[in-house]
Structures are given as structure tokens and as C-alpha cells.
Amino acid sequence: MTETHPVSTSDGTEIRLTRHQFGNKGPIVLAPGYGNAASAFAIDTVPKNWVQYLGEHGYDVWLLDYRASPELPASRTQFTVDDIALRDWPAAVDTVRERTGEDTVQVFGHCVGGLSLFMAMGAGMEGVRSATFSSLAGNPIPTPGNQARAWARMATLFKLLGIKFLDVEYDPKRWDGKAIEAVMRLVPFKHIYNTPIARRIYFIYGDVYDYENINRPTMEQAVPGFFGGGNLTFFEHISLMIRASEARDAGGKDAYWANLENFKVPINFITGEHNKMFVPKGLQRSYDTLRKAHGNSLYSHDVISGYAHLDLWLGSNAERDVWPTALAELEKHN
């Protein structure tokens, strides 16, 4: 059974929860990366998707489309990661708790879904029984190329040029379509499906997956359907955090790591060994910091061989290679 629940946040922005009620475990809230619809976890181009896998194991699954989802009007507005952390996550968790009657929920955040979840928890969000951070938690450390873009303040430069939103849709008649295509055709690609949309995704976000793990129907049909663009205010904020190598508010203040007591819950950190969006040492740093503060008993850390970033949850063989590891940690807290 699938239910859709519009949710109003503290600033009046409408986000969305989609419930797939298979069983009574959890409930678990899944949040995708920035610019992705939460339906990425429920694609029909793989033998089994992540939502179906959780359902087979008795979970009550809630997909969170926070304000960056391309399926929401809010995605075209200007906002920071603080807005996702301080407004969207608490509204979603409170709604799930109210609808299910459960005092606590399990939460799962991939990429910026994980970074914003970390920030929400650091700010004191209540009701979390256990958390899974996929690829990114409190230390956003990308590859040197994306670090260079952050230090060059490219997002601010784009805003000065009057550009407020970067879209993944490719229009060969638009000047930006021609310019990005010209640049990206000069870049040596590895593991990139060679289409204009794929090249724009690479230009805006970086190396999202190991192509070897993604089947052709997923690349041709699913990815263009759930991937969207991003606003430059967000990119300014994430660039600030990349320069600091840790979660900060949009003003640069240490508003989240300062509250280590808020992370005394079971947490699993999981990433791919080839992750080129946010390199594994960033997640390792978050894991090590929390272990140093609270000991080893609450935290686990897994680096999946042969995988990178989004292919952890979209890969044709992820059911065999990845998901049992994530499930094993979830199962400890039901």
C-alpha cells in the first residue's frame, strides 16, 4: 500500500512523504541526495529496488522528498542546507511519528540527505532511534576537482552572472547548453554514460556512480526521471562547508558539531570505496570523531568494495553486494 502525505514545514514550504507500508519495522525515513527525487530508491529498472528490499524484510518505509526534490515546486526556489536540516527533516520525522504512533523512527540519508540529517540531529531533532549515513555525514570532503570549485567560489561567480539555478535538462539551443557541452566534451570521462544529460549531471554534481554497476535501462530511463538541478544559494552553502571540511551553518558558524551529545544513538556509516562525490575519508572522519567522543559501541562503519556513490542504491547487484550490510545494522534496532 502506497500513501502520499504533503507536509508543511516551519516556513510554509511544502515537502512530501510517500509511505510504502510493508510491515511494522522501523518506521524508516529515507532521504536521497540533493537534486534527486526520493523515487530514486524505488526505480523499476532493476530486478529489485531498495524500497522493495526493505519491504521484504518487514519495514514501514517513508520516502522523503525534501525541498530540493525536482518533483516539488520548492526545488526552484533559493534555500540553504540549513533549511533542509532545520525545517524539512524535523517536519518529516514529526509527521511519521504522529501518523504511526511511534515515539522514535529510523532515519537514512544519502549524500546531502545524510549531511542535512547530521545537521538536523546536531541541532537537536528528536525522535531518532537509529541513523544510517550513506556517503556523507558531518565532513563533506570531495575530490580535488570539486574542492577547487568550492575554493574558486564558482557558485558565487554564477550568481554574479545572474544565474540562480543550474538545470540538468539539456537544450542545445540555450547558451549554457552549448557552453557546458563544449567544455565537457574536452574532459576525459571514466564510468560516465555518454549523453548530454549525463554530462550535465557530471558538470553540476560530479562523478555520481560507477557505471559498471548501473544497467542501461536505469541510465536511460530512471536517472533522467529523478535527477534535477540545483539553486546557487545551496551551492554557496555546500561550498562553504567543503572549504571548512565540516558541517557549518550558512553563516559559517559551528552550529552542529558543537553538540556531540545529540549523536548518542546507534549510527551506521556506509560508503563505496570508489566514491568520487565525497571521498571515504570524510565519512571515516565523522565516524572517528563520534567514537572518540562516545566510545565504539554505538557506531559502525562499512566501506563497500567495487562501489562508488549512488550505485550503492541503484546498482543491478546491490541487493547482493550492499543492502545486506545496511540491513544488518537496521535490524539491530527494531
Stockholm file with secondary structure:
# STOCKHOLM 1.0

chainA/1-334         MTETHPVSTSDGTEIRLTRHQFGNKGPIVLAPGYGNAASAFAIDTVPKNWVQYLGEHGYDVWLLDYRASPELPASRTQFTVDDIALRDWPAAVDTVRERTGEDTVQVFGHCVGGLSLFMAMGAGMEGVRSATFSSLAGNPIPTPGNQARAWARMATLFKLLGIKFLDVEYDPKRWDGKAIEAVMRLVPFKHIYNTPIARRIYFIYGDVYDYENINRPTMEQAVPGFFGGGNLTFFEHISLMIRASEARDAGGKDAYWANLENFKVPINFITGEHNKMFVPKGLQRSYDTLRKAHGNSLYSHDVISGYAHLDLWLGSNAERDVWPTALAELEKHN
#=GR chainA/1-334 SS CEEEEEEECTTSCEEEEEEEECCSEEEEEEECCTTBCGGGGGCSSSSSCHHHHHHHTTEEEEEEECTTCTTSGGGGSCCCHHHIIIIIHHHHHHHHHHHHTCSCEEEEEETHHHHHHHHHHHTTCCCEEEEEEESCSSCCCCCHHHHHHHHTTHHHHHHHTTCCEECCCCCTTSHHHHHHHHHHTTSCCSSCCCSHHHHHHHHHHCCCCCGGGSCHHIIIIIHHHHBCCEEHHHHHHHHHHHHHTSCCCTTSCCCSTTCGGGGCSCEEEEEETTCCSSCHHHHHHHHHHHHHHHCSTTEEEEEETTCCSTHHHHCTTHHHHTHHHHHHHHHTTC
#=GC SS_cons         CEEEEEEECTTSCEEEEEEEECCSEEEEEEECCTTBCGGGGGCSSSSSCHHHHHHHTTEEEEEEECTTCTTSGGGGSCCCHHHIIIIIHHHHHHHHHHHHTCSCEEEEEETHHHHHHHHHHHTTCCCEEEEEEESCSSCCCCCHHHHHHHHTTHHHHHHHTTCCEECCCCCTTSHHHHHHHHHHTTSCCSSCCCSHHHHHHHHHHCCCCCGGGSCHHIIIIIHHHHBCCEEHHHHHHHHHHHHHTSCCCTTSCCCSTTCGGGGCSCEEEEEETTCCSSCHHHHHHHHHHHHHHHCSTTEEEEEETTCCSTHHHHCTTHHHHTHHHHHHHHHTTC
//
